[in-house]
Amino acid sequence: MRKRMEEHFAETPAVYHKKAKTLAVMSGKGGVGKSNVSLNTALAFIDKGKKVLLIDLDVGMGNIDILLGRQGRYTIMDVLNQQMPFHRALSTGPKGISYISGGTGLDTMFELNREKWAFFLKELSAVLSHFDYVLFDMGAGLSKDQLPFALSADDILIVTTPEPTSIMDAYSAIKHLALNGRELKLKVIVNRCISQKDGISAYTRLSNTVTAFLQQQLEYAGTIPEDSLVSKAVVEQQPFLIKHPRSKLSRAVYLLADSLLEAGTAKKEGSRSFIDKLSSFLRRGNAT
């Protein structure tokens, strides 16, 4: 599979027209199910006929390998530090999902020189042309080194729960984004809900606070129910969307995927590309 992937990338012209939609999945704190949402949403996209790449940016604390029960040979830090071609660092998982694991040392990203960043951006740009969607599983709390990736994405999905502390942590994360970006497309999914009513209530509280104090608009992406199947899937290291595709839990994720895909068709003409925006952020953070 890896050999066929490398041949495919090698034979593809260097000039591309199609660019993947990018989605940053983040939370205000850990333990809200962000990585599970990222992975199972990516798999739902595949079931909807999309080619998907999942990039684990929760470096040092990444869970994608664990949730898949696999160990990626290389990580995104190999691309950054060793100038490894991006396609070599990719792994393939269930349903044909492509993913790249997190590594260690993200806190040193901005210490990389211009040559390494130029290589990384060129590689990432080429990869984006081979997928319909690229999902970034961000670290909880969003460090300064991850901020450019979130602000450059076409959409940002905030994962929270109905717990008051989780809602306030989500608000803090959104505030961090708002202080550094202007035109933000923020969507909220409320995870671990006892009922849909609880999810809508949590979203409404968060949305009202964000509107009042940050002058930002949120979009409701839906709710995902509390379900013991999640913990069982984690123990078995098999995504619940594969293990229990007809469960209420999986149906909620498919609805989330539908919502995100529908929103993805409404991208403004003339808007800057992910690579253009990311490049500008990195130029500011790297003066070497």
SULTACOR-V501423 format. One record per helix or strand. SS is the DSSP state (H for helix, E for strand). FROM is the first residue (numbers start at 1). TO is the last residue. Records with the same first field share a line. If there is no record, write none. Layout:
# SULTACOR-V501423
SS = FROM-TO, FROM-TO
This chain:
# SULTACOR-V501423
H = 2-11, 34-47, 64-68, 76-82, 86-89, 94-96, 106-111, 114-128, 144-152, 164-178, 196-214, 228-236, 240-243, 248-264, 274-285
E = 21-27, 52-56, 75-75, 91-92, 98-101, 133-137, 155-161, 186-193, 218-225
